[in-house]
């Protein structure tokens, strides 16, 4: 038979078998080479930042601190992963983790993993705003080292540009910078430092009790301070007692009885020596003696109670949302502080001189605010807000003494005065951003970022791509059809060529 007309196969079964063996050997060899390269590079590599100069680079101070950490530090990122700030937090903590293996970072998305979120909430005694059957969680980053904890609230992590909102050009508040490194490094200092700061609560004048867990107590207020790694003590200034030298912060929480002149003098001496005080005023025309002390620090208390017809819920309360660009309240833009019948807290006018206190009125009512006064009970006390209507200040931040322009100067006194103590009771403190306000105020009073001298906020860059609807549609079809179509086209060309 003539075999010349029969087409022989290109490859014999034997050649096909050995070709398959060679392919398998090549794949195994390639896999082994990749494994060895990764194994070697795991211990011998150089990390290079491809971002712009200065971006994502840790400061020398942070690097030194991370290198010095020998204890295990737990970091819990209690965050909504869809929040715009989350990616910045995640990227920064990745840098921290690469520098310090003793950092253990856990991400808890309370919306996607409510079970784990509840365990964290119970363990660290975290409280959140509740309304009906809904719970509104608040983003935070928690640092824990041997039971010492420090919270960094999500609202503290960014600076915002509110100029367009204030000018009426836009209703959108833009993130201007990210302060994660400054706050995270400060938090690490706090939890590994063996000397916590001390907070003393003045007592003896029917002040709010930070040990009471009832609706009128201040136990939740105290829990916030403990979470900030602060030690709490009671303080009586009667007799020969004075403000202790280890007092880092004095809290005067709504005294209902008059503070004696001798006690006021001791508080004044403490503040003039560079002390810090968080003063919450009791309203309803009750004189505590603080109206005599505070003018020396540039603050005048109005003998009144303030109402706001525009933002009231019951007629005797208000939601304060009118803030200035001060470090305490700037993170609270687009939020608010719930207050109950506050007194006005204003700056004393006409003061001048080198020793004059720097006073900033940091929160106001709306234009519908009104200060209600009673002449028969004024006792001759001058009240500049009698029958006054308009934006009324209800909070003030004060700095006095020290070296001008240097926040960490010795003998620099700092005060935060708010015209309401009821808003921080257990019954009300979970309202809106009241908890955040406490943390922000205490951080400012204690200058928690002062050791972070060389660490500044990182600018947030925004890139906007403007496209018409037709252009968006074209891009959509290009991605859905164009990309796969090109690949299929190349495959078809290869198939055709092999046929001929």
C-alpha positions as CSV (number, residue, x, y, z in Angstrom):
1,X,0.0,0.0,0.0
2,X,1.3,3.5,-0.8
3,X,1.8,5.3,2.5
4,X,3.1,8.5,0.9
5,X,-0.4,10.0,0.7
6,X,-1.1,9.6,4.4
7,X,-0.3,12.7,6.5
8,X,1.9,11.8,9.5
9,X,1.2,13.5,12.8
10,X,3.5,16.4,13.7
11,X,4.4,14.8,17.0
12,X,4.6,11.2,18.0
13,X,3.0,10.1,21.3
14,X,6.5,9.7,22.7
15,X,7.5,13.3,21.8
16,X,4.2,14.6,23.2
17,X,4.8,12.8,26.5
18,X,8.3,14.2,26.9
19,X,7.1,17.7,26.0
20,X,4.5,17.4,28.8
21,X,7.2,16.3,31.2
22,X,9.3,19.3,30.3
23,X,6.4,21.6,30.8
24,X,5.7,20.2,34.3
25,X,9.4,20.4,35.2
26,X,9.6,24.0,34.0
27,X,6.5,25.0,36.0
28,X,7.9,23.3,39.1
29,X,11.3,25.0,38.6
30,X,9.6,28.4,38.1
31,X,7.6,27.9,41.3
32,X,10.6,26.9,43.3
33,X,12.6,29.9,42.0
34,X,9.8,32.2,43.0
35,X,9.6,30.7,46.4
36,X,13.4,31.0,46.9
37,X,13.4,34.6,45.7
38,X,10.6,35.5,48.1
39,X,12.2,33.6,51.0
40,X,15.5,35.4,50.5
41,X,14.0,38.8,49.9
42,X,11.9,38.5,53.2
43,X,15.2,38.9,55.1
44,X,17.1,41.1,52.6
45,X,15.0,43.9,51.2
46,X,14.9,47.7,51.0
47,X,11.6,49.5,51.2
48,X,11.3,52.6,49.0
49,X,8.6,55.2,49.1
50,X,7.3,56.1,45.7
51,X,5.0,58.9,47.0
52,X,5.9,62.5,46.9
53,X,8.7,63.8,49.1
54,X,7.5,63.8,52.7
55,X,4.4,61.8,52.1
56,X,3.9,58.5,54.1
57,X,7.3,59.0,55.7
58,X,7.4,58.6,59.5
59,X,9.1,61.3,61.5
60,X,12.4,60.5,63.3
61,X,10.6,61.0,66.6
62,X,8.1,58.3,65.7
63,X,10.8,56.0,64.4
64,X,12.8,56.3,67.7
65,X,9.7,55.6,69.7
66,X,8.7,52.5,67.7
67,X,12.3,51.2,67.9
68,X,12.1,51.5,71.7
69,X,8.9,49.6,72.3
70,X,9.5,46.3,73.9
71,X,6.1,45.5,75.4
72,X,3.2,44.2,73.3
73,X,0.8,47.1,72.3
74,X,-2.6,46.2,71.0
75,X,-4.1,48.7,68.5
76,X,-7.8,48.3,67.7
77,X,-9.1,50.3,64.7
78,X,-12.8,50.5,65.5
79,X,-13.9,52.1,62.3
80,X,-16.4,52.0,59.5
81,X,-14.2,50.8,56.6
82,X,-16.2,52.9,54.1
83,X,-15.2,56.1,56.0
84,X,-12.9,58.3,53.9
85,X,-10.4,58.5,56.8
86,X,-10.1,54.7,57.1
87,X,-7.6,54.3,54.2
88,X,-5.3,56.9,55.7
89,X,-5.5,55.2,59.1
90,X,-4.8,51.8,57.6
91,X,-1.8,53.0,55.6
92,X,-0.2,54.8,58.5
93,X,-0.6,51.8,60.9
94,X,0.9,49.6,58.3
95,X,4.0,51.8,58.4
96,X,4.0,51.6,62.2
97,X,3.7,47.8,62.1
98,X,6.6,47.4,59.7
99,X,8.8,49.5,62.1
100,X,7.7,47.8,65.3
101,X,6.8,44.1,65.4
102,X,5.4,44.5,68.9
103,X,2.4,46.4,67.6
104,X,-0.6,44.1,67.1
105,X,-3.2,45.8,64.9
106,X,-6.8,44.6,64.7
107,X,-9.5,46.1,62.4
108,X,-13.0,46.0,63.7
109,X,-15.7,47.2,61.3
110,X,-18.7,47.6,63.6
111,X,-21.1,47.6,60.7
112,X,-19.9,44.3,59.2
113,X,-18.8,42.5,62.4
114,X,-21.2,43.6,65.1
115,X,-20.4,40.6,67.3
116,X,-16.8,41.4,67.6
117,X,-17.6,45.1,68.0
118,X,-19.8,44.3,71.0
119,X,-17.0,42.3,72.6
120,X,-14.6,45.3,72.2
121,X,-17.3,47.7,73.4
122,X,-17.9,45.6,76.6
123,X,-14.2,45.0,77.3
124,X,-13.2,48.6,77.1
125,X,-16.5,50.0,78.4
126,X,-17.1,52.1,75.3
127,X,-20.4,54.0,75.1
128,X,-22.1,55.2,72.0
129,X,-25.1,57.2,71.1
130,X,-28.4,55.3,71.0
131,X,-31.8,56.2,69.6
132,X,-34.6,53.7,69.7
133,X,-33.4,50.4,68.3
134,X,-30.5,52.0,66.4
135,X,-27.0,52.6,67.7
136,X,-24.8,55.2,66.1
137,X,-21.2,54.0,66.6
138,X,-18.3,56.5,66.5
139,X,-15.0,55.8,64.8
140,X,-12.0,55.6,67.0
141,X,-8.6,54.0,67.3
142,X,-7.8,52.4,70.7
143,X,-4.2,51.7,72.0
144,X,-3.8,49.2,74.8
145,X,-0.6,48.3,76.6
146,X,-0.8,46.2,79.8
147,X,-4.3,47.5,80.6
148,X,-3.4,51.2,80.0
149,X,-5.6,52.5,77.2
150,X,-5.7,55.7,75.1
151,X,-8.5,56.5,72.6
152,X,-8.0,58.6,69.5
153,X,-11.4,59.7,68.2
154,X,-12.1,59.7,64.5
155,X,-13.1,63.4,64.5
156,X,-9.6,64.3,65.8
157,X,-7.8,62.8,62.9
158,X,-8.4,65.4,60.3
159,X,-8.3,69.2,60.0
160,X,-11.1,70.7,57.9
161,X,-11.3,73.7,55.6
162,X,-14.5,75.4,56.5
163,X,-13.8,78.7,54.8
164,X,-16.2,78.0,51.9
165,X,-18.9,76.9,54.2
166,X,-18.6,80.0,56.4
167,X,-18.6,82.2,53.3
168,X,-21.6,80.5,51.9
169,X,-19.8,79.4,48.7
170,X,-20.3,75.7,49.4
171,X,-22.0,73.4,51.8
172,X,-19.2,70.8,51.6
173,X,-16.5,70.7,54.4
174,X,-13.2,69.6,52.9
175,X,-10.5,67.6,54.7
176,X,-7.4,69.7,54.7
177,X,-4.9,67.5,56.5
178,X,-4.5,64.2,58.3
179,X,-3.1,64.3,61.9
180,X,-2.8,60.5,62.4
181,X,0.9,60.3,63.1
182,X,0.9,63.1,65.6
183,X,-2.1,61.6,67.5
184,X,-1.0,57.9,67.2
185,X,2.5,58.6,68.4
186,X,1.2,60.7,71.3
187,X,-1.1,57.8,72.2
188,X,1.8,55.4,72.2
189,X,3.7,57.7,74.5
190,X,0.7,57.7,76.9
191,X,0.2,54.0,77.1
192,X,3.9,53.1,77.5
193,X,4.6,56.0,79.9
194,X,4.6,54.8,83.5
195,X,3.5,58.1,85.0
196,X,-0.2,58.9,84.2
197,X,-1.5,62.4,84.7
198,X,-3.7,63.3,87.6
199,X,-7.2,64.9,87.4
200,X,-8.7,66.4,90.6
201,X,-12.4,67.0,91.0
202,X,-13.3,69.8,93.3
203,X,-15.8,68.9,96.0
204,X,-17.6,70.3,99.0
205,X,-20.1,72.6,97.1
206,X,-22.5,70.0,95.8
207,X,-20.6,69.4,92.6
208,X,-21.5,66.7,90.1
209,X,-20.3,63.3,91.6
210,X,-18.0,61.5,89.2
211,X,-18.5,58.3,91.2
212,X,-22.3,58.3,90.8
213,X,-23.7,56.0,88.0
214,X,-27.2,57.5,88.3
215,X,-28.7,59.7,85.6
216,X,-27.5,62.9,87.4
217,X,-24.0,61.4,88.0
218,X,-20.7,62.0,86.2
219,X,-19.5,58.4,86.0
220,X,-19.5,58.4,82.2
221,X,-17.6,61.6,82.1
222,X,-15.1,60.0,84.5
223,X,-14.9,56.9,82.2
224,X,-13.8,59.1,79.3
225,X,-11.0,60.5,81.4
226,X,-9.9,57.0,82.5
227,X,-9.8,55.8,78.9
228,X,-7.4,58.7,78.2
229,X,-5.0,57.3,80.8
230,X,-5.8,59.8,83.5
231,X,-6.0,59.1,87.3
232,X,-9.0,60.7,89.1
233,X,-8.9,62.0,92.7
234,X,-11.3,64.1,94.9
235,X,-10.1,67.5,96.2
236,X,-11.4,69.6,99.1
237,X,-9.8,73.1,99.5
238,X,-11.2,73.7,102.9
239,X,-8.9,74.5,105.8
240,X,-5.2,74.4,105.0
241,X,-5.7,72.2,101.9
242,X,-4.2,73.5,98.6
243,X,-4.3,72.2,95.0
244,X,-1.7,69.4,95.0
245,X,1.5,69.9,93.0
246,X,0.8,66.7,91.0
247,X,-2.5,68.1,89.8
248,X,-2.4,68.2,86.0
249,X,-6.1,69.2,85.6
250,X,-8.6,70.6,88.0
251,X,-12.3,69.9,87.2
252,X,-15.0,72.1,88.7
253,X,-18.2,70.4,87.8
254,X,-21.3,72.5,88.4
255,X,-21.0,73.7,92.1
256,X,-24.4,74.5,93.5
257,X,-23.1,76.2,96.7
258,X,-20.9,79.2,96.9
259,X,-17.2,78.5,96.9
260,X,-15.5,80.4,99.8
261,X,-13.2,83.3,99.0
262,X,-10.2,81.5,100.5
263,X,-10.8,78.5,98.2
264,X,-11.2,80.8,95.2
265,X,-7.8,82.3,96.1
266,X,-6.2,78.8,96.1
267,X,-7.6,78.0,92.7
268,X,-6.4,81.4,91.4
269,X,-2.9,80.7,92.7
270,X,-2.9,77.3,91.1
271,X,-3.9,78.7,87.7
272,X,-1.4,81.6,87.9
273,X,1.3,79.0,88.4
274,X,0.4,77.4,85.1
275,X,-2.5,75.2,86.1
276,X,-5.2,73.8,83.9
277,X,-8.9,73.8,84.7
278,X,-12.1,72.5,83.1
279,X,-15.0,74.5,84.5
280,X,-18.6,73.6,84.0
281,X,-21.1,76.1,85.3
282,X,-24.4,75.3,87.0
283,X,-27.2,77.5,85.6
284,X,-30.5,78.8,86.9
285,X,-29.2,82.0,88.7
286,X,-27.1,80.2,91.2
287,X,-23.9,82.0,92.2
288,X,-21.0,79.8,92.9
289,X,-18.2,82.4,93.3
290,X,-16.7,81.6,90.0
291,X,-18.2,84.8,88.6
292,X,-15.6,86.6,90.8
293,X,-12.7,84.4,89.8
294,X,-13.1,84.1,86.0
295,X,-12.9,87.9,85.2
296,X,-9.2,87.8,86.2
297,X,-8.8,85.3,83.3
298,X,-10.8,87.4,80.9
299,X,-14.1,85.5,81.2
300,X,-17.5,87.0,82.2
301,X,-20.4,84.7,83.2
302,X,-23.8,86.1,82.4
303,X,-26.3,86.0,85.2
304,X,-28.9,84.4,82.9
305,X,-29.9,81.3,81.1
306,X,-29.7,81.0,77.3
307,X,-32.4,79.7,75.0
308,X,-32.3,79.1,71.3
309,X,-35.6,79.0,69.5
310,X,-34.1,77.6,66.3
311,X,-32.4,74.5,67.7
312,X,-34.4,73.5,70.8
313,X,-36.0,70.1,71.4
314,X,-37.9,70.7,74.6
315,X,-37.8,74.5,74.9
316,X,-35.2,74.4,77.6
317,X,-32.3,72.8,75.7
318,X,-30.4,73.4,72.5
319,X,-28.1,71.9,70.0
320,X,-25.0,74.1,69.6
321,X,-23.5,73.9,66.1
322,X,-22.1,77.3,65.7
323,X,-18.3,76.9,66.3
324,X,-15.2,78.9,65.5
325,X,-11.9,77.5,64.2
326,X,-10.4,76.5,67.5
327,X,-8.6,73.2,68.1
328,X,-11.2,72.1,70.6
329,X,-14.3,72.5,68.4
330,X,-12.9,72.6,64.9
331,X,-13.3,68.8,64.5
332,X,-17.0,69.2,65.5
333,X,-18.1,71.0,62.3
334,X,-21.1,69.2,60.9
335,X,-21.9,68.0,64.4
336,X,-23.0,69.6,67.6
337,X,-23.0,69.7,71.4
338,X,-26.2,69.2,73.4
339,X,-26.7,71.8,76.2
340,X,-29.4,72.4,78.8
341,X,-30.2,76.0,79.9
342,X,-26.6,77.2,79.7
343,X,-25.3,80.5,81.0
344,X,-23.6,82.9,78.6
345,X,-19.8,82.7,78.7
346,X,-18.2,85.8,77.1
347,X,-14.9,87.6,76.8
348,X,-14.4,90.6,79.1
349,X,-14.1,93.7,76.9
350,X,-11.5,96.4,77.0
351,X,-8.7,94.5,78.7
352,X,-5.1,95.1,77.5
353,X,-1.6,94.6,78.6
354,X,1.1,91.9,78.6
355,X,-0.6,89.8,81.3
356,X,-4.0,89.9,79.6
357,X,-5.5,86.5,79.1
358,X,-6.1,85.3,75.5
359,X,-9.8,84.4,75.5
360,X,-11.6,82.8,72.6
361,X,-15.4,82.4,72.5
362,X,-15.6,79.0,70.8
363,X,-19.3,78.2,70.6
364,X,-22.4,80.3,70.0
365,X,-26.1,79.9,69.7
366,X,-27.8,80.6,66.4
367,X,-29.1,84.1,65.5
368,X,-32.3,83.1,67.4
369,X,-30.5,82.9,70.8
370,X,-31.8,84.8,73.7
371,X,-30.4,85.4,77.2
372,X,-33.1,85.5,79.8
373,X,-32.3,87.6,82.9
374,X,-34.0,88.5,86.2
375,X,-33.1,91.9,87.6
376,X,-34.5,91.2,91.0
377,X,-32.1,88.4,91.5
378,X,-29.0,90.0,90.0
379,X,-27.8,91.4,93.3
380,X,-26.2,94.3,91.4
381,X,-24.0,91.9,89.4
382,X,-23.3,93.6,86.0
383,X,-24.8,91.5,83.1
384,X,-23.9,92.7,79.6
385,X,-26.4,90.2,78.1
386,X,-29.6,91.5,79.7
387,X,-32.4,91.0,77.2
388,X,-29.8,90.3,74.5
389,X,-30.7,88.5,71.3
390,X,-28.5,87.1,68.6
391,X,-25.5,84.7,68.6
392,X,-24.7,84.3,72.3
393,X,-21.4,82.6,73.4
394,X,-21.8,79.6,75.7
395,X,-18.2,78.3,75.8
396,X,-14.7,79.9,76.0
397,X,-11.1,78.7,75.9
398,X,-8.5,80.7,77.8
399,X,-4.7,81.0,77.9
400,X,-2.8,83.2,80.3
401,X,0.8,83.8,81.2
402,X,3.9,82.0,79.9
403,X,5.8,83.1,76.8
404,X,3.6,84.5,74.1
405,X,3.4,82.3,71.1
406,X,4.8,79.2,72.9
407,X,2.0,76.8,73.9
408,X,4.3,74.6,76.0
409,X,5.7,77.5,77.9
410,X,6.1,77.3,81.7
411,X,3.4,79.0,83.8
412,X,1.0,79.0,80.9
413,X,-2.5,78.6,82.4
414,X,-5.3,77.1,80.3
415,X,-9.0,77.0,81.1
416,X,-12.1,75.7,79.3
417,X,-15.3,77.2,80.6
418,X,-18.7,76.0,79.4
419,X,-21.9,77.5,80.6
420,X,-23.6,74.2,81.4
421,X,-22.8,71.2,83.7
422,X,-26.0,69.3,83.0
423,X,-25.0,68.4,79.5
424,X,-22.2,66.1,80.8
425,X,-24.4,64.1,83.1
426,X,-24.8,60.4,82.5
427,X,-28.3,61.2,81.1
428,X,-27.0,63.6,78.4
429,X,-23.4,62.9,77.7
430,X,-24.1,60.4,75.0
431,X,-26.0,63.0,73.0
432,X,-24.6,64.1,69.6
433,X,-20.8,64.9,70.0
434,X,-20.7,65.6,73.8
435,X,-18.3,62.8,74.4
436,X,-16.0,64.0,71.6
437,X,-16.1,67.5,73.1
438,X,-14.9,66.2,76.4
439,X,-11.9,64.3,74.8
440,X,-11.0,67.3,72.6
441,X,-11.2,69.8,75.5
442,X,-9.1,67.6,77.8
443,X,-6.5,67.0,75.1
444,X,-6.2,70.7,74.5
445,X,-6.0,71.5,78.2
446,X,-3.2,68.9,78.8
447,X,-1.4,69.7,75.5
448,X,-1.4,66.0,74.7
449,X,0.4,66.8,71.4
450,X,3.1,68.9,72.9
451,X,5.8,66.1,72.8
452,X,5.1,65.8,69.1
453,X,6.9,69.0,68.2
454,X,8.4,67.9,64.9
455,X,5.3,66.0,63.7
456,X,2.8,67.9,61.7
457,X,-0.4,67.1,59.9
458,X,-0.1,65.6,56.4
459,X,-1.8,67.5,53.7
460,X,-4.8,65.8,52.0
461,X,-4.7,66.2,48.2
462,X,-7.9,66.0,46.2
463,X,-8.0,65.1,42.6
464,X,-11.2,65.8,40.6
465,X,-12.0,64.2,37.2
466,X,-14.7,66.1,35.4
467,X,-16.6,64.0,32.7
468,X,-19.8,64.4,30.9
469,X,-22.5,61.7,30.9
470,X,-21.5,60.6,27.4
471,X,-17.9,60.4,28.3
472,X,-18.7,58.3,31.4
473,X,-20.8,56.0,29.2
474,X,-17.9,55.6,26.7
475,X,-15.5,54.7,29.5
476,X,-17.9,52.2,31.0
477,X,-18.3,50.4,27.6
478,X,-14.6,50.5,27.0
479,X,-13.9,48.8,30.3
480,X,-16.7,46.3,30.0
481,X,-16.3,45.4,26.3
482,X,-13.2,47.0,24.9
483,X,-10.7,45.3,27.3
484,X,-12.1,41.7,26.9
485,X,-12.6,42.3,23.2
486,X,-9.0,43.1,22.6
487,X,-7.9,40.0,24.4
488,X,-10.4,37.9,22.4
489,X,-9.2,39.6,19.2
490,X,-5.6,38.6,19.8
491,X,-6.7,35.1,20.6
492,X,-8.7,34.9,17.3
493,X,-5.7,36.1,15.3
494,X,-3.5,33.4,16.9
495,X,-6.1,30.7,16.1
496,X,-6.4,31.8,12.5
497,X,-2.6,31.8,12.0
498,X,-2.4,28.3,13.4
499,X,-5.1,27.1,11.0
500,X,-3.0,28.1,8.0
